[in-house]
């Protein structure tokens, strides 16, 4: 939890200054070695502009997360939405 809190403070929050939501999850995935593994996960939901600067920041967040938490893969799903606040 302390490692996640540091990542959120130092990487995620600056990359998504308008805000985001984090949901704790649990799932399974098959690694490159073919072994099926279960693990805890975090789902980050962010509504943001679809521009080059934001996409660059998100790529940096993913790269940092993969390195920091020794992840083989990170899912990044984009969907167009119409949102009002």
Protein Blocks (a to p, Z undefined) as FASTA:
>chain_A
ZZmmmmmmmmmmmmmmnbpcddddddddddfkopacddddddddddddddfklmmmmmmm
mmmmmmmnopabdcdddddddddZZ
